[in-house]
Amino acid sequence: MRAVLEEYGGMTGRELSEMSHEEPGWRYSQDGEDIPLATALIDPEPEVTEQMRETARSLAATDCLRPQGSRRSEPAGAATWAVGRDRRERSWSRP
């Protein structure tokens, strides 16, 4: 408890709120949605390697990432998912 007070005790409620809203649980959930406890395990600043990028490109070329409800006539990867720093910025975009 002392460690928590030492770390956050000097912060205002607004500062704590703003800090918490940068965490993955807030960034990846919808307004009004419960935030799963498991999101506490998500690294907020993960290292993205070239191998990860290559794997993502390969997966994007298949149907496994096709958004639900998308038309089969669309090429795989036609829709992309954008996540901004603010969770309200998330949106599907189609070229």
Secondary structure, DSSP 8 states (H G I E B T S, - for coil): -HHHHHHHTTS-HHHHHHHHTTSHHHHTS-TT----GGGGGS-SS----HHHHHHHHHHHTSGGG--TT--TTS-TT-SEEE--SSGGG-EEE--
